[in-house]
Amino acid sequence: MRIVSGKYKSKRIIAPDNLPVRPTTDRAKESLFNILENRYFFDSK
């Protein structure tokens, strides 16, 4: 997995091998966080 925006953009995250899910596209992740960002306040540390 990879972070697509923000302070840690392009940083890779190791996911467990036995995780029973498919990877999410960058476009879908960015869309989700854009929606969340407009609805909730996130501390920008």
C-alpha positions in Angstrom: 0.0 0.0 0.0 1.1 3.6 -0.6 0.0 6.9 0.9 -1.3 9.1 -2.0 -1.2 12.6 -0.5 -0.2 14.7 2.4 2.9 14.9 4.5 3.7 11.2 3.9 2.9 11.1 0.2 4.4 8.1 -1.7 5.4 6.4 1.6 4.8 2.6 1.4 2.9 0.8 4.1 3.4 -3.0 4.6 0.1 -4.8 4.8 -0.2 -8.3 6.3 0.0 -11.1 3.7 -3.1 -12.8 5.0 -5.4 -9.8 4.7 -8.4 -11.0 2.8 -9.1 -7.8 0.8 -8.1 -6.4 -2.6 -6.1 -3.3 -2.9 -7.9 0.0 -3.4 -7.0 2.2 -6.4 -5.2 5.5 -5.7 -8.2 7.3 -7.2 -10.7 5.7 -4.9 -8.5 6.4 -1.8 -8.1 10.0 -2.8 -11.8 10.4 -3.3 -12.6 8.8 0.1 -10.2 11.1 1.9 -11.5 14.2 0.1 -15.0 13.4 1.2 -13.8 12.8 4.8 -11.7 15.9 4.8 -14.7 18.0 3.9 -16.9 16.5 6.6 -14.6 16.2 9.5 -11.7 18.2 10.9 -8.4 16.4 10.9 -5.4 17.6 12.9 -2.8 18.6 10.4 0.4 17.7 12.4 
